[in-house]
Amino acid sequence: QKREISNFDYLMYLNTLAGRSYNDYMQYPVFPWVLADYHSETLNLTNPHTFRDLSKPMGAQTVERKHKFIQRFNEVEKNLPAQCHYCTHYSSAIIVASYLVRMEPFTQTFCSLQGGSFDVADRMFHSVKSTWESASRDNMSDVRELIPEFFYLPEFLTNANHFELGCMQDGTVLGDVQLPPWADGDPHKFILLHRQALESDYVSAHLHRWIDLIFGHKQHGSAAVEAVNTYHPYFYGDKMDLNNIKDPLIKSTILGFVSNFGQIPKQV
């Protein structure tokens, strides 16, 4: 509020307090999508409609999608041990590695997580706009957020190592990440504008709402239910007392689930 620290530094500080660090892909620092405009020729940071709704999780960015997740919560699918809105997570080892797949050592990490090879080209991270549309609107199993590199590291957006990432069904050969029109095809300009968006007055005024969802009181319990922000019980690592679980199969299942699909940060 006093502008003595940047939003970026504040978020990194919160991630550290919540037990997340660059040293653990499974608990990597999580950052928010801050923009909703990936189609305009110029980016207007004075227009509220340019920004993502930071008071809502990625699963509730559109009314239609929000209602679908509420319906899932109310129906309680037969194969779920408890009510939840989301069976996937906003941050996991595979999400981190998929964003950074064009850079080593993340290339090898991604391939090892995928069983030794790259994923199907159409599922690879290839476009900022299409990734936003998938995570905010189109894909019910995709609620991913961002990683810090989106705000300072242009190199992860280019295929400087010339990896053969495959060809999509429409014939597009995967190379550099496709950027929004307002970036003019320049990764450095994308990072510059994206960082400006993170530090903008709008985000500064609303960032605490997203922090409530990820690190705060809307993370679990009745406040999370009301905010359409509940996840599979196994994602709440600090709520699962593994020492009291005697069945080794159940214990290994939970550990495998967390390592593959992510973990809710510790509540700050």
Buried (B, 14 or more C-beta within 10 A) or exposed (E): EEEEEBBBEBBBEBBEEBBBEBEEBBBBBBBBBBBBBBEEEEBEBEEEEBBBBBBBBBBBBBEEBBEBBBEBBEEEEEEBEEBBBBBBBBBBBBBBBBBBBBBEEBBEBBBEBBEEEBBEBBEBBBBBBBBBBBBBBEBBEBBBBBBBBBBEBBEBBEBEEEBEBBEBEEEBEBBEBBBBBBBEEEBEBBBBBBBEBBBBEBBBEBBEBBBBBBBBBBBBEEBBBEBBBBBBBBBBBEEBEEEEBEEEEEBEEBBEBBBEBBBBBBBB
